Amino acid sequence: MCIKFKHNQLEVNLNRVSLTGMYTQYMYLGTSVYTPLLLALSFLLVWIIYRTKKDDRKCSNAPGPMAWPVLGNLPSLGKKPHVYLTELRKKYGDVYQIMMGSRPTIVINGLTAIRKATVNKAEDFAGRPDFYTFKFLANGKSMGFSDYGPRWKLHRKIAQNSLSSFTNKRNSPIEQAIISEAELLTNNMLSSKGKPVNPHNEIYLSVGNIICALCFGQRYQRDDEDFVFLVKMNDKFMATMGAGNPVDIMPWMRHFTKRSFNTFLGILKTMDNFSLKKRQEHLDTYNPANLRDVTDALIRATEEIPEEAKSAVGLTDEHILLTVQELIGAGFDTIASTLQWSVLFMVTHPEIQEKVHQEIRAYVGMDRYPEFEDLEHLPFTESTIIETMRHSCIFPFALPHSTTKDTVLNDYFIPENTLIFLNLWSVNHDPEVFPDPQKFNPYRFLGEDKKSVNKVDLFLPFGAGRRKCPGEQLAHMELFIFLPQCCNVANFP
């Protein structure tokens, strides 16, 4: 088999406008039109300056680069903003300020500073910014995109408990679904009979089916109408949201991007309708004595939590039941992208691939698939998984945070409601912590005795603090069980 691998990189293409062309067009309009336009632009500039001065009564004293009016530092970010912002760390330190449009933004770099913010001052940095698009996700009742407070705390607790009941057991009910999908993935990939294959689609379908098994209690055939629809909609959603939406930074742009924004709303509407259909199917067949999946667990939560407790914090049954939509969105792309990186690394590092194979064969044997409880006996395999997450760093900034109150970090004052970027790329690729960070090297996490894994706490693949990813256990399970199959696919001639 010839493996074709293409990593999907999200790029922002900026349409550049010729200033000379603009000037020529204005001259042709004549002074009767040009003068009012100039006056309008002058008024707009004065208004921006006034608003900026008015809003800057409480400013951070963190250092940072000079910014353009209106656009701020956006033109400097380029196609690899994580690399640019990591370079700024060398000049301004672990905590500095940039302008995202006209919005002051604090960028926090390095493991020590990020832990100070998310762990030592967890509540101070646990907020979410009031981005325009966040108001439309899950009908504005999202857990992951909502601000920090009593409602969020109860919502998060319910979601965590519902998810844990199907992933944290020693004999997890979801583990067999993962093993079955891993086997199916291998068979489908190896059935190409020597033709070039792109692992993206098969990996994406397998991971999507696991999320469906978790949320809806069943795996789907590859050509199932509901399943194909869900995968298609999630693909469109990631294509729309993956590179960020300019209206979040500059809300006034929504007046100029109505067509694309309406497309985004249409995707959300269809996904909402799909979830409503599945929810109703569960409500019609719900049996509290037999919880089949996370949806059932969430239904039980709506029944067991007293109405007084929910109403006291503004949490509704709708909030709770919409959680399944977030789990679907969060569980698709993150794991699938990491597994694609696994295939790439195994193809390009056959010696690592063979060592993983040898370790699994020596402990697990050839008569069964690896199970999650085997992981603690497979240190090199675990190190390879960890190094894959470190090197790929599929979410360089995670989701944006905001401050919930006036606070101080590294002696810099940061006002309430300040937009916060946690630069996880700067952690994963810190040469002082990980020498030669661009090199794929699982040995960096292997203990001196070759029988243990260490330094895992030196980076944060699932975030930290109040907003740490609730699906960490599921992700570890999927990555471990799928990795041997990725090795099989990569090794096939």
C-alpha positions in Angstrom: 0.0 0.0 0.0 1.1 3.5 -0.7 0.1 5.9 2.0 -0.9 9.4 1.0 -1.0 11.7 4.0 -2.1 15.3 3.8 -2.3 17.3 7.0 -5.1 19.9 6.8 -3.7 23.2 7.8 -6.1 26.1 8.5 -5.0 29.2 6.7 -6.5 32.7 6.7 -6.3 34.4 3.3 -6.5 38.1 3.5 -7.7 39.9 0.4 -5.3 42.8 -0.1 -6.6 46.0 -1.6 -4.4 48.2 -3.8 -4.2 51.6 -2.2 -3.2 53.1 -5.5 -6.3 51.7 -7.1 -8.5 53.0 -4.3 -7.0 56.5 -4.6 -7.6 56.5 -8.4 -11.2 55.4 -8.0 -11.8 58.2 -5.5 -10.3 60.8 -7.8 -12.7 59.7 -10.6 -15.7 60.2 -8.3 -15.1 63.9 -8.1 -14.7 66.2 -5.2 -18.4 66.4 -4.5 -18.3 62.7 -3.4 -14.7 62.6 -2.2 -15.2 65.4 0.4 -18.1 63.8 2.3 -16.2 60.5 2.3 -13.2 62.1 3.8 -15.3 63.8 6.4 -17.0 60.5 7.2 -13.6 58.8 7.6 -12.3 61.6 9.8 -15.4 61.3 12.0 -14.9 57.5 12.2 -11.3 58.0 13.3 -12.2 60.5 15.9 -14.9 58.2 17.2 -12.5 55.3 17.4 -10.0 57.4 19.3 -12.7 58.5 21.7 -13.9 55.0 22.4 -10.4 53.7 22.8 -9.6 56.4 25.4 -12.9 55.8 27.1 -12.4 52.0 27.3 -8.8 52.2 28.4 -9.5 53.7 31.8 -8.4 50.3 33.2 -5.4 49.1 31.2 -2.9 46.3 31.6 0.7 47.5 32.1 2.0 44.4 30.3 4.5 45.2 27.5 3.9 44.4 23.9 4.4 45.4 20.3 3.0 48.5 18.7 -0.4 48.0 17.0 -2.2 49.5 14.0 -5.5 51.5 14.6 -8.6 49.4 14.2 -6.8 46.2 13.1 -4.3 46.1 16.0 -1.7 43.4 15.6 -3.8 41.2 13.3 -1.8 42.0 10.1 1.4 40.7 11.8 0.0 37.3 12.9 0.4 35.7 9.4 -0.5 32.1 8.6 1.3 30.8 11.7 0.2 33.0 14.6 1.4 30.5 17.2 4.9 30.8 15.8 4.8 34.6 15.6 3.5 34.9 19.2 6.1 32.5 20.5 8.8 34.6 18.9 7.4 37.7 20.7 8.0 35.8 23.9 11.8 36.2 23.4 11.4 40.0 23.4 8.5 40.7 25.8 8.6 37.7 28.2 6.0 35.1 29.3 3.2 37.7 29.7 2.7 40.4 27.1 -0.2 42.3 25.4 -1.2 42.5 21.8 -4.3 44.1 20.2 -6.8 41.8 18.4 -8.5 44.5 16.4 -9.2 47.2 19.0 -9.4 44.6 21.8 -6.5 44.3 24.3 -5.4 40.7 24.6 -3.0 39.1 27.0 -0.8 36.3 25.6 0.5 33.9 28.3 3.5 31.8 27.3 5.5 29.0 29.0 4.5 26.3 31.4 5.2 28.2 34.6 3.1 31.3 33.6 0.2 29.3 32.2 0.0 27.2 35.4 0.1 30.3 37.5 -2.9 31.6 35.6 -5.0 28.4 35.2 -4.1 26.6 38.4 -2.9 29.1 41.0 -5.4 31.7 39.9 -7.9 29.4 38.4 -11.1 31.4 39.0 -9.4 34.6 37.8 -8.7 33.2 34.4 -11.6 30.8 34.0 -13.9 33.1 32.0 -14.9 33.0 28.3 -14.9 36.1 26.2 -18.2 37.5 24.9 -17.5 36.5 21.3 -20.3 37.2 18.9 -20.4 33.6 17.5 -20.5 32.1 21.0 -24.1 33.4 21.4 -25.3 31.1 18.7 -23.6 27.8 19.7 -26.0 25.3 21.3 -28.7 28.0 21.1 -26.6 30.2 23.5 -26.7 27.4 26.1 -23.3 26.0 25.6 -21.1 24.8 28.5 -17.7 25.1 26.8 -18.3 28.5 25.4 -20.2 30.1 28.2 -18.7 32.4 30.9 -17.6 31.2 34.3 -20.0 31.3 37.2 -22.5 29.2 39.3 -24.5 28.0 36.2 -21.3 26.9 34.5 -20.1 25.1 37.6 -23.2 23.0 37.9 -23.4 22.4 34.1 -19.8 21.2 34.0 -20.3 18.9 37.0 -23.3 17.2 35.3 -21.4 16.8 32.0 -18.3 15.4 33.7 -20.3 12.9 35.7 -22.3 11.8 32.6 -19.2 11.3 30.6 -17.2 9.6 33.3 -19.9 7.0 33.9 -19.1 5.6 30.4 -15.3 6.1 30.2 -13.8 5.8 33.7 -14.9 2.3 34.6 -12.2 -0.4 34.6 -14.3 -2.3 32.0 -15.5 0.8 30.2 -18.6 0.1 28.0 -17.1 2.3 25.3 -13.8 0.4 25.1 -15.3 -2.4 23.0 -16.6 0.1 20.5 -13.2 1.6 20.2 -11.6 -1.9 19.6 -14.2 -2.8 17.0 -13.7 0.5 15.2 -9.9 0.1 15.3 -10.2 -3.3 13.7 -12.6 -2.0 11.0 -10.2 0.9 10.3 -7.4 -1.5 9.7 -9.4 -3.7 7.4 -10.8 -0.9 5.3 -7.3 0.8 4.9 -5.6 -2.5 4.0 -8.3 -3.4 1.4 -7.1 -0.8 -1.1 -5.0 -3.5 -2.7 -1.9 -1.4 -3.3 -3.7 1.7 -4.4 -2.8 5.1 -2.8 -4.9 5.8 0.3 -5.7 9.0 2.3 -6.2 7.9 5.9 -8.2 11.1 6.7 -11.7 9.8 5.8 -11.4 6.4 7.4 -9.9 7.8 10.6 -12.5 10.5 10.8 -15.4 8.0 10.3 -14.0 5.6 12.9 -13.6 8.4 15.5 -17.0 9.8 14.7 -18.6 6.4 15.2 -17.0 6.1 18.7 -18.6 9.5 19.6 -21.9 8.2 18.3 -21.6 5.1 20.4 -20.8 7.2 23.4 -23.6 9.7 22.9 -26.3 7.6 21.2 -25.5 4.1 22.3 -24.9 2.7 18.8 -22.3 2.5 16.1 -23.4 3.2 12.5 -22.7 1.6 9.1 -20.4 3.8 7.0 -23.3 4.5 4.6 -26.0 5.2 7.3 -27.9 8.3 6.3 -27.9 9.9 9.8 -24.2 9.1 10.3 -23.1 10.5 6.9 -25.2 13.6 7.6 -23.5 14.1 11.0 -20.0 13.7 9.6 -20.8 16.1 6.8 -22.2 18.8 9.1 -19.3 18.5 11.5 -16.8 18.9 8.5 -18.6 22.0 7.4 -18.7 23.4 11.0 -14.9 22.9 11.4 -14.2 24.4 8.0 -16.3 27.5 9.0 -15.0 27.9 12.6 -11.6 26.3 12.4 -9.6 29.4 11.4 -11.6 31.7 13.7 -14.4 34.1 12.8 -13.4 37.8 12.3 -16.7 39.0 13.7 -15.6 37.7 17.2 -12.7 40.2 17.2 -14.4 43.0 15.1 -18.2 42.5 15.6 -18.9 45.4 13.2 -17.7 43.1 10.4 -20.9 41.1 10.6 -22.5 43.7 8.4 -20.1 42.9 5.6 -20.0 39.1 6.0 -23.7 38.3 6.2 -23.6 35.6 3.6 -20.8 33.5 5.3 -22.3 34.1 8.7 -25.7 33.0 7.5 -24.0 29.8 6.2 -22.6 29.3 9.7 -26.0 29.8 11.3 -27.5 27.3 8.8 -25.0 24.6 9.8 -25.8 25.2 13.5 -29.5 24.9 12.7 -29.2 21.6 10.9 -27.0 20.2 13.7 -29.5 21.4 16.3 -32.3 19.6 14.4 -30.3 16.4 14.2 -29.6 16.5 18.0 -33.3 17.2 18.7 -34.3 14.2 16.6 -31.9 11.9 18.5 -32.9 13.4 21.9 -36.6 12.7 21.2 -35.8 9.1 20.2 -34.1 8.7 23.6 -36.9 10.4 25.6 -39.4 8.0 23.9 -37.4 4.9 25.0 -35.7 6.2 28.2 -35.4 3.7 31.1 -33.7 5.0 34.2 -32.8 1.5 35.2 -30.8 0.9 32.0 -28.6 3.9 30.9 -27.5 3.2 27.4 -25.3 6.2 26.7 -24.4 9.8 27.7 -27.7 11.1 26.4 -29.6 8.8 28.8 -27.2 10.0 31.6 -28.1 13.6 30.8 -31.8 12.8 30.8 -31.4 11.3 34.2 -29.6 14.4 35.5 -32.6 16.6 34.4 -34.9 14.3 36.5 -32.7 13.9 39.6 -31.4 17.4 40.2 -34.0 19.5 42.0 -35.6 22.3 40.1 -34.7 24.7 42.9 -31.0 23.9 42.5 -31.2 24.4 38.7 -33.3 27.6 38.8 -31.0 29.1 41.5 -28.2 29.3 39.0 -30.2 29.7 35.8 -29.6 26.2 34.5 -32.4 24.6 32.5 -33.0 21.1 31.2 -32.3 22.5 27.7 -28.8 23.5 28.9 -28.2 20.0 30.1 -29.5 18.1 27.1 -27.7 20.3 24.6 -24.4 19.1 26.2 -24.4 16.1 23.8 -23.9 18.5 20.9 -20.7 19.8 22.4 -19.4 16.3 23.1 -19.9 15.4 19.5 -18.1 18.5 18.2 -15.3 18.2 20.7 -14.8 14.5 20.1 -14.5 14.4 16.3 -11.7 16.6 15.1 -9.3 16.5 18.0 -8.8 12.8 18.1 -9.0 12.3 14.4 -6.3 14.9 13.8 -4.0 13.4 16.4 -4.4 10.0 14.9 -3.5 11.3 11.4 -0.3 12.7 12.9 0.3 9.2 14.4 0.1 7.7 10.9 2.5 10.3 9.6 5.0 9.8 12.3 4.9 6.0 12.0 5.4 6.3 8.2 8.4 8.6 8.6 9.9 6.8 11.6 9.8 3.1 10.9 12.2 2.3 13.7 9.8 3.9 16.2 6.9 2.0 14.7 8.8 -1.3 14.9 9.7 -0.7 18.6 6.0 0.0 19.4 5.1 -3.2 17.7 7.7 -5.2 19.5 6.6 -3.9 22.9 2.9 -4.7 22.3 3.7 -8.2 20.9 5.9 -9.0 23.9 3.3 -8.1 26.5 -0.1 -8.4 24.8 0.8 -11.2 22.3 -0.9 -11.8 19.0 -4.2 -13.4 20.1 -6.0 -10.3 21.3 -6.2 -6.5 20.8 -4.6 -4.3 23.4 -6.9 -3.1 26.1 -6.6 0.2 28.0 -5.4 -1.4 31.2 -2.4 -2.7 29.2 -1.1 0.8 28.8 0.7 1.0 32.2 2.9 -2.0 31.0 3.8 -0.5 27.7 6.0 2.6 28.5 7.5 3.1 25.0 4.1 3.0 23.4 2.8 5.5 25.9 5.8 7.7 25.3 5.1 7.6 21.6 1.5 8.7 22.2 2.6 11.5 24.4 5.3 12.7 22.0 2.7 12.7 19.2 0.5 15.0 21.2 3.4 17.3 22.1 4.8 17.6 18.6 1.5 18.0 16.7 0.0 20.4 19.2 -3.3 20.5 17.2 -4.7 23.4 19.3 -1.9 25.9 19.8 -4.1 28.2 21.8 -7.0 26.0 23.0 -10.2 28.0 23.4 -9.8 31.7 24.4 -10.2 32.6 28.0 -11.0 35.8 29.7 -10.5 37.2 33.2 -13.4 37.2 35.6 -12.0 40.0 37.8 -9.1 42.4 38.0 -6.0 40.4 38.7 -2.2 40.3 38.6 0.1 37.9 36.8 3.9 38.1 36.9 3.5 41.5 38.4 1.4 42.8 35.5 -2.1 44.2 36.2 -4.8 42.6 34.0 -8.3 44.1 34.1 -11.5 42.1 34.3 -13.0 40.8 31.0 -9.6 40.9 29.3 -9.2 38.4 26.4 -6.6 35.8 27.2 -4.6 33.5 24.9 -2.8 30.6 26.4 0.0 29.8 24.0 0.3 26.1 24.4 2.6 25.9 21.4 5.2 27.8 23.4 5.0 25.1 26.1 5.2 22.1 23.7 8.1 23.6 21.7 10.1 25.2 24.4 13.7 24.2 23.7 14.8 24.7 27.3 12.3 21.9 28.3 12.3 19.8 25.1 15.7 20.0 23.4 15.4 20.0 19.6 11.6 20.4 19.9 11.0 20.0 16.1 12.3 16.4 16.3 9.9 13.6 16.9 11.5 11.7 19.8 9.5 9.5 22.1 12.6 8.7 24.1 12.4 12.2 25.7 9.4 10.9 27.8 11.0 7.5 28.6 12.5 7.1 32.1 16.1 6.1 32.5 15.1 2.6 33.5 13.2 2.3 30.2 10.3 0.9 32.2 8.5 4.1 33.2 7.2 7.3 31.6 8.2 10.7 33.0 8.1 14.5 32.3 4.4 14.1 31.3 3.6 17.1 33.4 5.9 19.4 31.4 3.2 20.1 28.8 -0.6 20.5 28.8 -2.3 18.7 26.0 -5.7 18.9 27.7 -5.3 22.3 29.2 -5.3 22.9 33.0 -7.4 24.4 35.7 -11.2 24.9 35.7 -11.4 24.6 31.9 -9.4 21.4 31.5 -10.8 19.1 28.8 -13.4 16.7 30.4 -12.8 14.1 27.7 -9.2 13.4 28.7 -9.8 9.8 29.7 -11.7 9.0 26.5 -8.9 10.6 24.4 -6.2 8.5 26.1 -8.2 5.3 25.5 -8.8 6.1 21.8 -5.2 7.1 21.1 -3.8 4.0 22.8 -6.1 1.4 21.2 -5.9 3.0 17.7 -2.1 3.5 17.7 -1.2 -0.2 17.0 -3.7 -0.1 14.0 -2.0 3.1 12.7 1.3 1.2 12.9 -0.3 -1.7 10.9 -1.5 0.7 8.2 1.8 2.7 8.1 3.8 -0.6 7.8 1.8 -2.2 5.0 3.8 -2.3 1.8 
